[in-house]
């Protein structure tokens, strides 16, 4: 009788867990920049969706409403890029898991 190799599966999943932790660390350290107004405003966010920097050109200071819109747009772009990069990175690891087709919506 061909038995199910539970120990082998446990070892493999342990390796995936280590890879997952490593990828999570890489994602957290990654930085993604969003720009608005042709680079007048730049916002950088980490893979953990934390804003780490905002750069505003002097010319943008004259119009407060426009500046607010540009900051919001740049921040949203940076956060979107961070989320897409995180999802893509974790998806690559999930693709390596020995799971039946369709289990993760694939």
Secondary structure, 3 states (H helix, E strand, C coil): CCCCCHHHHHHHHHHHHHHHHHHHHHHHHCEEEEEECCCCEEEEEECCCCEEEEEECHHHHHCHHHHHHHHHHHHHHHHHHHHHHHHHHHHHHHHHCCCCCCCCCC
